[in-house]
Amino acid sequence: MTIRHKNGLSWFEFESYSRYPLHQGIIMRRGGVSPEPWRSLNLSDINGDTRENVIENRKRIFECFDLPVPSIFDVWQIHSNTIICTDSPRPLNKDHEKADAIFTDNPDITLFMRFADCVPLFFFDPKKRVIGIAHAGRIGTLNRIAEDCVKRMNTRYGSQPADIMAGIGPSIGPDHYEVREDVIEHARTCFKELDGLVIRAKDGSTRLDLWETNKRILKESGVEKIELAGICTACNTTDWFSHRAEHGRTGRFGALLAMKKDTDD
């Protein structure tokens, strides 16, 4: 696990990506301008924070990574399996498209998504030079968005699953993700065997391990190189926003991925 710091901001990086020419980061909640309960580097205004604060926080992140804000491509996340492959940034005055996974092979684009317990999935194919981020909450995870991402990388860019490097970022961990029985029934439609995915706790509650579930889906899709952050957002609300731990009164942290230009491996 690698945590980096710059200009008052802190972020997580995947170690397996570090030897490649990438800008990468899942950014902690420190170093921004938002007040409580969105303290402080909040990237969403849907829960009451101002748009001005969100824009300033985004600006600070892009400056920290030495990237221009107009290079951004982001979407309105809706817990779907919709995937967008883009060749150009999103104009800042244009409405967001709705999707939950974004990919590009253009080094002029910075992919950006927002999270607060759901699983950030990173994808990188060093051979085809393709990057992607997916938003895998409970619905996306059980609907196998990770598998759809691998398939799209193959059909759109020619990526072979064995070449893809996947990262499972900070998100709610199995100790905190209690679910109802209908969720377990949904899981049974996705997997022949739930051992290791569903945890029956001593207090009688049932928990779903989103980390292991996404990892299994990636392996079943042929991805061999998978790095797990193993950081629970609900356990660490000083560093991360958590929808569950903060009872919905919280912000969103950012995830950023871009390819560096004119740099050899």
Kinemage of the C-alpha trace (Angstrom):
@kinemage 1
@onewidth
@group {chain A} dominant
@subgroup {mainchain}
@vectorlist {calphas} color= white
{ca met a 1} P 0.000 0.000 0.000
{ca thr a 2} L 1.300 3.455 -0.901
{ca ile a 3} L -0.038 6.714 0.542
{ca arg a 4} L 1.355 9.929 -0.944
{ca his a 5} L 1.120 13.525 0.215
{ca lys a 6} L 1.429 16.855 -1.597
{ca asn a 7} L 0.059 20.374 -1.153
{ca gly a 8} L -1.960 19.314 1.887
{ca leu a 9} L -3.652 16.475 -0.007
{ca ser a 10} L -3.197 12.734 0.539
{ca trp a 11} L -4.027 9.856 -1.757
{ca phe a 12} L -3.754 6.103 -2.180
{ca glu a 13} L -1.795 4.602 -5.085
{ca phe a 14} L -1.701 1.046 -6.375
{ca glu a 15} L 1.852 -0.244 -6.037
{ca ser a 16} L 1.478 -2.453 -9.106
{ca tyr a 17} L 0.806 0.642 -11.232
{ca ser a 18} L 3.741 2.640 -9.875
{ca arg a 19} L 6.352 1.572 -12.453
{ca tyr a 20} L 4.151 2.653 -15.352
{ca pro a 21} L 3.732 6.198 -16.741
{ca leu a 22} L 0.434 6.908 -15.003
{ca his a 23} L -1.172 9.576 -12.898
{ca gln a 24} L -3.176 7.591 -10.361
{ca gly a 25} L -4.810 8.328 -7.070
{ca ile a 26} L -7.794 7.628 -4.848
{ca ile a 27} L -7.894 10.843 -2.900
{ca met a 28} L -8.574 11.126 0.817
{ca arg a 29} L -10.980 13.664 2.265
{ca arg a 30} L -8.347 16.073 3.648
{ca gly a 31} L -7.106 19.354 2.214
{ca gly a 32} L -10.311 20.874 0.844
{ca val a 33} L -12.630 23.766 1.617
{ca ser a 34} L -15.946 22.039 2.416
{ca pro a 35} L -17.382 22.464 5.938
{ca glu a 36} L -18.892 19.751 8.141
{ca pro a 37} L -20.378 17.251 7.480
{ca trp a 38} L -18.539 17.146 4.126
{ca arg a 39} L -15.128 17.952 5.600
{ca ser a 40} L -13.155 18.720 3.606
{ca leu a 41} L -12.168 17.563 0.104
{ca asn a 42} L -15.711 16.745 -1.014
{ca leu a 43} L -16.301 16.160 -4.733
{ca ser a 44} L -20.111 16.118 -4.878
{ca asp a 45} L -22.818 18.705 -4.300
{ca ile a 46} L -25.765 16.277 -4.234
{ca asn a 47} L -25.921 16.130 -0.422
{ca gly a 48} L -25.904 19.835 0.389
{ca asp a 49} L -22.383 21.156 -0.155
{ca thr a 50} L -22.048 24.102 -2.537
{ca arg a 51} L -20.978 23.783 -6.149
{ca glu a 52} L -18.339 26.441 -5.535
{ca asn a 53} L -16.700 24.278 -2.846
{ca val a 54} L -16.776 21.214 -5.067
{ca ile a 55} L -15.190 23.093 -7.978
{ca glu a 56} L -12.418 24.422 -5.728
{ca asn a 57} L -11.769 20.954 -4.310
{ca arg a 58} L -11.560 19.463 -7.804
{ca lys a 59} L -9.193 22.236 -8.858
{ca arg a 60} L -6.884 21.444 -5.933
{ca ile a 61} L -6.736 17.778 -6.922
{ca phe a 62} L -5.908 18.487 -10.551
{ca glu a 63} L -3.256 21.020 -9.562
{ca cys a 64} L -1.737 18.461 -7.196
{ca phe a 65} L -1.365 15.999 -10.091
{ca asp a 66} L -0.211 18.731 -12.524
{ca leu a 67} L -3.182 18.032 -14.772
{ca pro a 68} L -5.505 20.564 -16.442
{ca val a 69} L -9.094 20.477 -15.212
{ca pro a 70} L -10.450 20.610 -18.815
{ca ser a 71} L -8.883 17.171 -19.403
{ca ile a 72} L -11.524 15.604 -17.148
{ca phe a 73} L -13.949 12.912 -18.229
{ca asp a 74} L -16.479 12.042 -15.549
{ca val a 75} L -20.060 10.788 -15.496
{ca trp a 76} L -23.252 10.785 -13.428
{ca gln a 77} L -23.025 7.471 -11.566
{ca ile a 78} L -26.312 5.579 -11.348
{ca his a 79} L -25.451 2.030 -10.132
{ca ser a 80} L -25.734 0.622 -13.645
{ca asn a 81} L -23.570 -1.563 -15.876
{ca thr a 82} L -23.317 1.178 -18.491
{ca ile a 83} L -19.778 1.659 -19.805
{ca ile a 84} L -18.555 4.651 -21.803
{ca cys a 85} L -15.377 4.571 -23.871
{ca thr a 86} L -14.308 8.115 -24.661
{ca asp a 87} L -11.893 9.772 -27.065
{ca ser a 88} L -12.355 13.278 -25.688
{ca pro a 89} L -12.817 15.071 -22.342
{ca arg a 90} L -16.203 16.225 -21.076
{ca pro a 91} L -16.686 19.934 -21.762
{ca leu a 92} L -17.067 21.563 -18.360
{ca asn a 93} L -20.302 23.281 -19.430
{ca lys a 94} L -21.861 20.027 -20.664
{ca asp a 95} L -24.155 17.811 -18.596
{ca his a 96} L -22.740 14.505 -17.399
{ca glu a 97} L -23.627 11.316 -19.251
{ca lys a 98} L -24.993 8.512 -17.068
{ca ala a 99} L -22.685 5.511 -16.598
{ca asp a 100} L -20.679 3.575 -14.019
{ca ala a 101} L -17.507 2.721 -15.918
{ca ile a 102} L -15.308 4.883 -18.128
{ca phe a 103} L -12.389 3.961 -20.390
{ca thr a 104} L -9.957 5.678 -22.735
{ca asp a 105} L -6.739 5.145 -24.658
{ca asn a 106} L -6.176 8.896 -25.033
{ca pro a 107} L -3.401 10.360 -22.821
{ca asp a 108} L -5.059 13.782 -23.076
{ca ile a 109} L -7.955 12.553 -20.918
{ca thr a 110} L -8.117 12.315 -17.122
{ca leu a 111} L -10.693 9.800 -15.917
{ca phe a 112} L -12.428 10.833 -12.703
{ca met a 113} L -15.105 9.240 -10.487
{ca arg a 114} L -16.574 9.742 -7.001
{ca phe a 115} L -17.092 7.297 -4.129
{ca ala a 116} L -18.270 6.966 -0.517
{ca asp a 117} L -18.226 3.200 0.321
{ca cys a 118} L -18.741 1.740 -3.171
{ca val a 119} L -15.752 -0.013 -4.698
{ca pro a 120} L -13.414 1.885 -7.038
{ca leu a 121} L -12.153 -0.550 -9.672
{ca phe a 122} L -9.096 0.509 -11.673
{ca phe a 123} L -8.128 -1.111 -14.980
{ca phe a 124} L -4.902 -0.749 -16.957
{ca asp a 125} L -3.608 -2.595 -19.999
{ca pro a 126} L 0.069 -1.638 -20.456
{ca lys a 127} L 0.233 -3.339 -23.863
{ca lys a 128} L -2.721 -1.568 -25.470
{ca arg a 129} L -2.309 1.518 -23.251
{ca val a 130} L -5.882 1.593 -22.050
{ca ile a 131} L -7.136 2.815 -18.679
{ca gly a 132} L -10.487 2.646 -16.934
{ca ile a 133} L -12.345 3.248 -13.688
{ca ala a 134} L -15.556 1.540 -12.585
{ca his a 135} L -17.981 2.288 -9.746
{ca ala a 136} L -18.983 -1.033 -8.185
{ca gly a 137} L -21.511 -0.728 -5.410
{ca arg a 138} L -23.635 -3.663 -4.313
{ca ile a 139} L -25.788 -3.577 -7.441
{ca gly a 140} L -22.901 -3.126 -9.845
{ca thr a 141} L -20.823 -5.759 -8.102
{ca leu a 142} L -23.547 -8.425 -8.140
{ca asn a 143} L -24.480 -7.510 -11.713
{ca arg a 144} L -20.821 -8.222 -12.554
{ca ile a 145} L -19.777 -4.819 -13.850
{ca ala a 146} L -16.160 -5.934 -13.473
{ca glu a 147} L -16.742 -8.719 -15.993
{ca asp a 148} L -18.451 -6.315 -18.390
{ca cys a 149} L -15.459 -3.985 -18.153
{ca val a 150} L -13.031 -6.759 -19.095
{ca lys a 151} L -15.229 -7.733 -22.041
{ca arg a 152} L -15.460 -4.125 -23.233
{ca met a 153} L -11.686 -3.688 -23.038
{ca asn a 154} L -11.366 -6.750 -25.260
{ca thr a 155} L -13.968 -5.778 -27.853
{ca arg a 156} L -13.123 -2.052 -28.019
{ca tyr a 157} L -9.362 -2.039 -27.559
{ca gly a 158} L -8.244 -5.625 -28.155
{ca ser a 159} L -7.075 -6.100 -24.563
{ca gln a 160} L -6.414 -9.660 -23.456
{ca pro a 161} L -7.645 -10.388 -19.905
{ca ala a 162} L -4.246 -11.777 -18.849
{ca asp a 163} L -2.643 -8.422 -19.746
{ca ile a 164} L -5.072 -6.344 -17.684
{ca met a 165} L -3.935 -5.043 -14.297
{ca ala a 166} L -6.869 -4.448 -11.949
{ca gly a 167} L -7.001 -2.563 -8.662
{ca ile a 168} L -9.688 -2.763 -5.962
{ca gly a 169} L -9.594 0.494 -4.049
{ca pro a 170} L -10.647 1.744 -0.594
{ca ser a 171} L -14.318 0.968 0.062
{ca ile a 172} L -16.568 -0.474 2.730
{ca gly a 173} L -15.079 -3.669 4.123
{ca pro a 174} L -16.727 -6.990 4.983
{ca asp a 175} L -16.825 -6.213 8.703
{ca his a 176} L -19.199 -3.299 8.080
{ca tyr a 177} L -21.275 -4.213 5.050
{ca glu a 178} L -24.359 -5.803 6.583
{ca val a 179} L -27.002 -6.875 4.030
{ca arg a 180} L -30.525 -8.296 3.992
{ca glu a 181} L -31.460 -11.779 2.824
{ca asp a 182} L -32.712 -10.473 -0.550
{ca val a 183} L -29.163 -9.354 -1.297
{ca ile a 184} L -27.885 -12.850 -0.567
{ca glu a 185} L -30.499 -14.267 -2.921
{ca his a 186} L -29.223 -11.882 -5.598
{ca ala a 187} L -25.689 -13.111 -4.915
{ca arg a 188} L -26.820 -16.706 -5.403
{ca thr a 189} L -27.925 -15.858 -8.944
{ca cys a 190} L -24.396 -14.632 -9.687
{ca phe a 191} L -22.271 -17.368 -8.122
{ca lys a 192} L -22.508 -21.115 -7.798
{ca glu a 193} L -20.704 -20.956 -4.455
{ca leu a 194} L -20.929 -18.155 -1.882
{ca asp a 195} L -18.174 -19.393 0.432
{ca gly a 196} L -15.809 -16.511 1.148
{ca leu a 197} L -18.247 -13.937 -0.207
{ca val a 198} L -20.994 -14.009 2.430
{ca ile a 199} L -20.165 -13.873 6.141
{ca arg a 200} L -22.582 -14.987 8.841
{ca ala a 201} L -21.560 -13.043 11.931
{ca lys a 202} L -21.917 -14.235 15.516
{ca asp a 203} L -24.512 -11.530 16.206
{ca gly a 204} L -26.772 -13.085 13.563
{ca ser a 205} L -26.155 -10.452 10.908
{ca thr a 206} L -25.122 -11.249 7.339
{ca arg a 207} L -22.350 -9.380 5.561
{ca leu a 208} L -21.231 -9.257 1.949
{ca asp a 209} L -17.534 -9.020 1.108
{ca leu a 210} L -17.481 -6.653 -1.871
{ca trp a 211} L -13.695 -6.912 -2.115
{ca glu a 212} L -13.627 -10.684 -2.487
{ca thr a 213} L -16.699 -10.672 -4.720
{ca asn a 214} L -15.101 -8.301 -7.226
{ca lys a 215} L -11.834 -10.183 -6.997
{ca arg a 216} L -13.579 -13.463 -7.837
{ca ile a 217} L -15.406 -11.889 -10.785
{ca leu a 218} L -12.145 -10.498 -12.149
{ca lys a 219} L -10.448 -13.888 -11.839
{ca glu a 220} L -13.378 -15.625 -13.510
{ca ser a 221} L -13.033 -13.053 -16.320
{ca gly a 222} L -9.411 -14.047 -16.875
{ca val a 223} L -7.695 -11.200 -15.029
{ca glu a 224} L -4.653 -12.515 -13.182
{ca lys a 225} L -3.035 -9.323 -11.863
{ca ile a 226} L -5.245 -7.935 -9.094
{ca glu a 227} L -4.203 -5.601 -6.269
{ca leu a 228} L -6.477 -5.097 -3.255
{ca ala a 229} L -6.137 -1.944 -1.172
{ca gly a 230} L -7.800 -3.575 1.837
{ca ile a 231} L -8.821 -0.187 3.280
{ca cys a 232} L -12.300 0.034 4.803
{ca thr a 233} L -13.909 3.446 4.401
{ca ala a 234} L -16.359 2.821 7.258
{ca cys a 235} L -13.456 2.085 9.621
{ca asn a 236} L -11.548 5.218 8.646
{ca thr a 237} L -13.892 8.203 8.351
{ca thr a 238} L -11.078 10.569 9.257
{ca asp a 239} L -9.547 9.713 5.878
{ca trp a 240} L -12.511 8.626 3.736
{ca phe a 241} L -16.151 9.486 3.238
{ca ser a 242} L -18.487 6.643 4.217
{ca his a 243} L -22.183 6.716 3.391
{ca arg a 244} L -22.980 3.956 5.892
{ca ala a 245} L -20.785 5.013 8.779
{ca glu a 246} L -21.896 8.649 8.480
{ca his a 247} L -25.575 7.794 7.904
{ca gly a 248} L -25.778 9.475 4.511
{ca arg a 249} L -24.566 12.873 5.748
{ca thr a 250} L -21.244 12.804 4.003
{ca gly a 251} L -19.391 13.758 0.842
{ca arg a 252} L -17.632 11.876 -1.951
{ca phe a 253} L -13.923 11.287 -2.429
{ca gly a 254} L -12.350 11.296 -5.865
{ca ala a 255} L -10.563 8.668 -7.949
{ca leu a 256} L -8.282 9.806 -10.767
{ca leu a 257} L -6.473 7.922 -13.520
{ca ala a 258} L -4.604 9.263 -16.552
{ca met a 259} L -1.699 8.251 -18.754
{ca lys a 260} L 1.405 10.390 -18.792
{ca lys a 261} L 2.490 11.705 -22.172
{ca asp a 262} L 5.726 10.997 -24.019
{ca thr a 263} L 7.113 8.703 -21.349
{ca asp a 264} L 8.478 5.221 -21.938
{ca asp a 265} L 8.002 2.362 -19.460
